[in-house]
């Protein structure tokens, strides 16, 4: 139940941020906008997990990933170019990043 509450809270925060910031961020994405764009273009599945770089354990944000329709064992996601593993209180709403394949640290390859 607590996870559902946190997910709903972040959804409300991101909707407000998106309305305010999106017109100014032309060529930038975040993990959610990138995953939805891939899903819309290629089909497949959206996956969700909690972020791993939160400063406080009780304040984590969701991280969205995309799974292609033809390879169900390959997870792709969008991470920042600058310091993707730095610990943060709040994530950047939009950033320049890169798509990577795999979700564990030992299996991440640049796409």
TIRO-2110 file (N, C-alpha, C; in Angstrom, 1 decimal):
// TIRO-2110
0.8, -1.2, 0.0, N, 1, A
0.0, 0.0, 0.0, CA, 1, A
0.9, 1.3, 0.0, C, 1, A
2.0, 1.3, 0.8, N, 2, A
2.9, 2.4, 0.8, CA, 2, A
3.5, 2.7, -0.6, C, 2, A
3.8, 1.6, -1.3, N, 3, A
4.4, 1.8, -2.6, CA, 3, A
3.4, 2.5, -3.6, C, 3, A
2.1, 2.1, -3.5, N, 4, A
1.1, 2.7, -4.3, CA, 4, A
0.9, 4.1, -4.0, C, 4, A
1.0, 4.5, -2.7, N, 5, A
0.9, 5.9, -2.3, CA, 5, A
2.0, 6.7, -2.9, C, 5, A
3.3, 6.1, -2.8, N, 6, A
4.4, 6.9, -3.3, CA, 6, A
4.3, 7.0, -4.8, C, 6, A
3.9, 6.0, -5.5, N, 7, A
3.7, 6.1, -7.0, CA, 7, A
2.7, 7.2, -7.3, C, 7, A
1.6, 7.2, -6.6, N, 8, A
0.6, 8.3, -6.9, CA, 8, A
1.1, 9.6, -6.6, C, 8, A
1.9, 9.8, -5.5, N, 9, A
2.5, 11.0, -5.2, CA, 9, A
3.4, 11.5, -6.2, C, 9, A
4.3, 10.7, -6.7, N, 10, A
5.2, 11.0, -7.8, CA, 10, A
4.5, 11.4, -9.1, C, 10, A
3.4, 10.7, -9.4, N, 11, A
2.6, 11.0, -10.6, CA, 11, A
2.1, 12.4, -10.5, C, 11, A
1.6, 12.8, -9.4, N, 12, A
1.1, 14.2, -9.2, CA, 12, A
2.2, 15.2, -9.4, C, 12, A
3.3, 14.9, -8.7, N, 13, A
4.5, 15.8, -8.8, CA, 13, A
4.9, 16.0, -10.3, C, 13, A
5.1, 14.8, -11.0, N, 14, A
5.6, 14.9, -12.3, CA, 14, A
4.6, 15.6, -13.3, C, 14, A
3.3, 15.4, -13.1, N, 15, A
2.3, 16.1, -13.9, CA, 15, A
2.5, 17.6, -13.8, C, 15, A
2.6, 18.1, -12.6, N, 16, A
2.8, 19.5, -12.4, CA, 16, A
4.2, 20.0, -13.0, C, 16, A
5.2, 19.3, -12.8, N, 17, A
6.5, 19.6, -13.3, CA, 17, A
6.5, 19.6, -14.9, C, 17, A
5.8, 18.6, -15.4, N, 18, A
5.7, 18.5, -16.9, CA, 18, A
5.0, 19.6, -17.5, C, 18, A
3.9, 20.1, -16.9, N, 19, A
3.2, 21.2, -17.5, CA, 19, A
4.1, 22.5, -17.5, C, 19, A
4.8, 22.7, -16.4, N, 20, A
5.6, 23.9, -16.3, CA, 20, A
6.9, 23.8, -17.2, C, 20, A
7.6, 22.7, -17.2, N, 21, A
9.0, 22.6, -17.7, CA, 21, A
9.0, 22.2, -19.2, C, 21, A
8.1, 21.4, -19.6, N, 22, A
8.2, 20.8, -21.0, CA, 22, A
8.3, 21.7, -22.1, C, 22, A
7.7, 22.9, -22.1, N, 23, A
7.9, 23.8, -23.3, CA, 23, A
9.3, 24.3, -23.4, C, 23, A
10.1, 24.3, -22.3, N, 24, A
11.5, 24.8, -22.4, CA, 24, A
12.5, 23.7, -22.6, C, 24, A
12.1, 22.4, -22.7, N, 25, A
13.0, 21.3, -22.8, CA, 25, A
12.8, 20.6, -24.2, C, 25, A
13.4, 21.2, -25.2, N, 26, A
13.1, 20.7, -26.6, CA, 26, A
13.7, 19.3, -26.8, C, 26, A
15.0, 19.1, -26.6, N, 27, A
15.6, 17.8, -27.0, CA, 27, A
16.0, 17.0, -25.8, C, 27, A
15.3, 17.1, -24.7, N, 28, A
15.6, 16.4, -23.5, CA, 28, A
14.4, 15.5, -23.1, C, 28, A
14.8, 14.4, -22.4, N, 29, A
13.8, 13.5, -22.0, CA, 29, A
14.0, 13.2, -20.5, C, 29, A
13.2, 12.3, -20.0, N, 30, A
13.4, 11.6, -18.7, CA, 30, A
13.1, 10.2, -19.0, C, 30, A
13.2, 9.3, -18.0, N, 31, A
13.0, 7.9, -18.3, CA, 31, A
11.6, 7.6, -18.7, C, 31, A
10.6, 8.4, -18.1, N, 32, A
9.2, 8.1, -18.4, CA, 32, A
8.9, 8.6, -19.9, C, 32, A
9.3, 9.8, -20.3, N, 33, A
9.0, 10.2, -21.6, CA, 33, A
9.7, 9.4, -22.7, C, 33, A
10.9, 9.0, -22.4, N, 34, A
11.6, 8.1, -23.3, CA, 34, A
11.0, 6.8, -23.5, C, 34, A
10.6, 6.1, -22.4, N, 35, A
10.0, 4.8, -22.4, CA, 35, A
8.6, 4.9, -23.1, C, 35, A
7.8, 5.9, -22.9, N, 36, A
6.6, 6.0, -23.5, CA, 36, A
6.8, 6.2, -25.0, C, 36, A
7.8, 7.0, -25.4, N, 37, A
8.1, 7.3, -26.8, CA, 37, A
8.4, 5.9, -27.5, C, 37, A
9.3, 5.1, -26.9, N, 38, A
9.7, 3.9, -27.5, CA, 38, A
8.5, 2.9, -27.6, C, 38, A
7.7, 2.9, -26.6, N, 39, A
6.5, 2.0, -26.5, CA, 39, A
5.5, 2.4, -27.6, C, 39, A
5.4, 3.7, -27.9, N, 40, A
4.5, 4.2, -28.9, CA, 40, A
5.0, 3.9, -30.3, C, 40, A
6.3, 4.0, -30.5, N, 41, A
6.9, 3.8, -31.8, CA, 41, A
7.0, 2.3, -32.1, C, 41, A
7.4, 1.5, -31.2, N, 42, A
7.8, 0.1, -31.5, CA, 42, A
6.9, -0.9, -30.8, C, 42, A
6.0, -0.6, -29.9, N, 43, A
5.2, -1.5, -29.2, CA, 43, A
6.1, -2.0, -28.0, C, 43, A
5.7, -3.2, -27.5, N, 44, A
6.5, -3.8, -26.4, CA, 44, A
5.8, -3.5, -25.1, C, 44, A
6.6, -3.3, -24.0, N, 45, A
6.0, -3.2, -22.7, CA, 45, A
6.8, -2.1, -21.9, C, 45, A
6.1, -1.6, -20.9, N, 46, A
6.7, -0.6, -20.0, CA, 46, A
6.9, -1.4, -18.7, C, 46, A
8.0, -1.1, -18.1, N, 47, A
8.4, -1.7, -16.8, CA, 47, A
8.7, -0.6, -15.8, C, 47, A
8.5, -0.9, -14.6, N, 48, A
8.6, 0.1, -13.5, CA, 48, A
9.4, -0.5, -12.4, C, 48, A
10.4, 0.3, -11.8, N, 49, A
11.0, -0.1, -10.6, CA, 49, A
11.3, 1.2, -9.8, C, 49, A
11.7, 1.1, -8.6, N, 50, A
12.0, 2.2, -7.8, CA, 50, A
13.5, 2.6, -8.1, C, 50, A
13.8, 3.9, -8.1, N, 51, A
15.1, 4.4, -8.3, CA, 51, A
16.1, 3.9, -7.3, C, 51, A
17.4, 3.8, -7.7, N, 52, A
18.4, 3.2, -6.8, CA, 52, A
19.4, 4.3, -6.3, C, 52, A
19.2, 5.6, -6.7, N, 53, A
20.1, 6.6, -6.3, CA, 53, A
19.5, 7.6, -5.4, C, 53, A
18.5, 7.2, -4.6, N, 54, A
17.8, 8.2, -3.7, CA, 54, A
18.7, 8.4, -2.5, C, 54, A
18.7, 9.6, -2.0, N, 55, A
19.5, 10.0, -0.8, CA, 55, A
18.9, 9.4, 0.4, C, 55, A
17.5, 9.4, 0.5, N, 56, A
16.8, 8.9, 1.6, CA, 56, A
16.0, 7.7, 1.2, C, 56, A
16.0, 6.6, 2.0, N, 57, A
15.4, 5.4, 1.6, CA, 57, A
13.9, 5.6, 1.5, C, 57, A
13.3, 6.5, 2.3, N, 58, A
11.9, 6.7, 2.3, CA, 58, A
11.4, 7.6, 1.2, C, 58, A
12.3, 8.3, 0.5, N, 59, A
12.0, 9.2, -0.6, CA, 59, A
12.7, 8.7, -1.9, C, 59, A
12.0, 7.8, -2.5, N, 60, A
12.5, 7.2, -3.8, CA, 60, A
11.5, 7.6, -4.9, C, 60, A
12.0, 7.7, -6.1, N, 61, A
11.1, 8.0, -7.2, CA, 61, A
11.1, 6.8, -8.1, C, 61, A
10.1, 6.7, -9.0, N, 62, A
10.0, 5.5, -9.9, CA, 62, A
11.0, 5.7, -11.1, C, 62, A
11.4, 4.6, -11.6, N, 63, A
12.2, 4.6, -12.8, CA, 63, A
11.5, 3.7, -13.9, C, 63, A
11.3, 4.2, -15.0, N, 64, A
10.6, 3.5, -16.1, CA, 64, A
11.5, 3.0, -17.1, C, 64, A
11.2, 1.8, -17.6, N, 65, A
12.0, 1.1, -18.6, CA, 65, A
11.1, 0.6, -19.7, C, 65, A
11.7, 0.2, -20.8, N, 66, A
11.0, -0.3, -21.9, CA, 66, A
11.6, -1.6, -22.3, C, 66, A
10.6, -2.6, -22.6, N, 67, A
11.0, -3.9, -23.0, CA, 67, A
10.5, -4.1, -24.5, C, 67, A
11.4, -4.4, -25.4, N, 68, A
10.9, -4.6, -26.8, CA, 68, A
10.0, -5.7, -27.0, C, 68, A
9.1, -5.7, -28.0, N, 69, A
8.1, -6.8, -28.1, CA, 69, A
8.8, -8.1, -28.6, C, 69, A
9.9, -8.1, -29.2, N, 70, A
10.6, -9.2, -29.8, CA, 70, A
11.6, -9.9, -28.9, C, 70, A
12.0, -9.2, -27.8, N, 71, A
13.0, -9.7, -26.8, CA, 71, A
12.5, -9.4, -25.4, C, 71, A
11.8, -10.4, -24.8, N, 72, A
11.3, -10.1, -23.5, CA, 72, A
12.3, -10.1, -22.4, C, 72, A
13.5, -10.6, -22.7, N, 73, A
14.5, -10.6, -21.6, CA, 73, A
15.5, -9.4, -21.7, C, 73, A
15.3, -8.5, -22.6, N, 74, A
16.1, -7.3, -22.8, CA, 74, A
15.3, -6.1, -22.2, C, 74, A
15.9, -5.5, -21.3, N, 75, A
15.3, -4.2, -20.7, CA, 75, A
16.2, -3.1, -21.1, C, 75, A
15.5, -2.0, -21.7, N, 76, A
16.2, -0.8, -22.1, CA, 76, A
15.7, 0.3, -21.2, C, 76, A
16.6, 1.2, -20.9, N, 77, A
16.1, 2.4, -20.1, CA, 77, A
17.0, 3.6, -20.4, C, 77, A
16.6, 4.8, -20.0, N, 78, A
17.2, 6.0, -20.3, CA, 78, A
17.9, 6.6, -19.1, C, 78, A
19.2, 6.9, -19.1, N, 79, A
19.9, 7.4, -17.9, CA, 79, A
20.6, 8.7, -18.3, C, 79, A
20.9, 9.6, -17.4, N, 80, A
21.6, 10.8, -17.7, CA, 80, A
23.0, 10.6, -18.2, C, 80, A
23.5, 11.5, -19.1, N, 81, A
24.9, 11.4, -19.5, CA, 81, A
25.8, 11.8, -18.4, C, 81, A
25.5, 12.8, -17.6, N, 82, A
26.3, 13.2, -16.5, CA, 82, A
26.0, 12.5, -15.2, C, 82, A
26.9, 11.8, -14.6, N, 83, A
26.8, 11.2, -13.3, CA, 83, A
25.5, 10.4, -13.1, C, 83, A
25.2, 9.4, -13.8, N, 84, A
24.0, 8.6, -13.7, CA, 84, A
23.8, 8.0, -12.3, C, 84, A
24.9, 7.7, -11.6, N, 85, A
24.8, 7.0, -10.3, CA, 85, A
25.0, 7.9, -9.1, C, 85, A
24.9, 9.2, -9.3, N, 86, A
25.1, 10.1, -8.1, CA, 86, A
23.8, 10.1, -7.3, C, 86, A
24.0, 10.2, -6.0, N, 87, A
22.9, 10.1, -5.1, CA, 87, A
22.2, 11.5, -5.1, C, 87, A
20.9, 11.5, -5.2, N, 88, A
20.1, 12.8, -5.3, CA, 88, A
18.9, 12.7, -4.4, C, 88, A
18.5, 13.9, -4.0, N, 89, A
17.3, 14.0, -3.2, CA, 89, A
16.1, 14.0, -4.2, C, 89, A
16.2, 14.8, -5.3, N, 90, A
15.2, 14.8, -6.3, CA, 90, A
15.8, 14.6, -7.7, C, 90, A
15.2, 13.9, -8.6, N, 91, A
15.8, 13.7, -9.9, CA, 91, A
15.6, 15.0, -10.8, C, 91, A
16.4, 15.1, -11.8, N, 92, A
16.2, 16.2, -12.7, CA, 92, A
15.0, 15.9, -13.5, C, 92, A
14.1, 16.9, -13.8, N, 93, A
12.9, 16.6, -14.5, CA, 93, A
13.1, 16.1, -15.9, C, 93, A
14.1, 16.8, -16.6, N, 94, A
14.5, 16.4, -18.0, CA, 94, A
16.0, 16.6, -18.1, C, 94, A
16.6, 15.7, -18.9, N, 95, A
18.0, 15.7, -19.0, CA, 95, A
18.5, 15.1, -20.3, C, 95, A
19.7, 15.4, -20.7, N, 96, A
20.3, 14.8, -21.9, CA, 96, A
20.8, 13.5, -21.4, C, 96, A
20.5, 12.4, -22.1, N, 97, A
20.9, 11.1, -21.6, CA, 97, A
21.2, 10.1, -22.8, C, 97, A
21.3, 8.9, -22.4, N, 98, A
21.6, 7.8, -23.4, CA, 98, A
20.7, 6.6, -23.0, C, 98, A
20.4, 5.8, -24.0, N, 99, A
19.7, 4.6, -23.8, CA, 99, A
20.7, 3.5, -23.5, C, 99, A
20.4, 2.7, -22.5, N, 100, A
21.3, 1.5, -22.1, CA, 100, A
20.4, 0.3, -22.1, C, 100, A
21.1, -0.9, -22.3, N, 101, A
20.4, -2.2, -22.3, CA, 101, A
20.8, -2.9, -21.0, C, 101, A
19.9, -3.5, -20.3, N, 102, A
20.1, -4.2, -19.1, CA, 102, A
19.9, -3.3, -17.9, C, 102, A
19.6, -3.9, -16.8, N, 103, A
19.2, -3.1, -15.6, CA, 103, A
20.2, -3.3, -14.4, C, 103, A
20.9, -4.4, -14.4, N, 104, A
21.9, -4.6, -13.3, CA, 104, A
23.2, -3.9, -13.7, C, 104, A
24.0, -3.5, -12.7, N, 105, A
25.3, -2.8, -13.0, CA, 105, A
26.2, -3.7, -13.9, C, 105, A
26.2, -5.0, -13.7, N, 106, A
27.1, -5.8, -14.5, CA, 106, A
26.6, -6.2, -15.9, C, 106, A
25.4, -5.7, -16.3, N, 107, A
24.9, -6.1, -17.6, CA, 107, A
24.5, -4.9, -18.4, C, 107, A
24.9, -3.7, -18.0, N, 108, A
24.5, -2.5, -18.7, CA, 108, A
25.4, -2.2, -19.9, C, 108, A
24.9, -2.1, -21.1, N, 109, A
25.6, -1.8, -22.3, CA, 109, A
25.0, -0.6, -23.0, C, 109, A
25.8, 0.3, -23.5, N, 110, A
25.3, 1.4, -24.2, CA, 110, A
24.6, 1.0, -25.5, C, 110, A
23.5, 1.6, -25.8, N, 111, A
22.7, 1.3, -26.9, CA, 111, A
23.0, 2.3, -28.1, C, 111, A
END
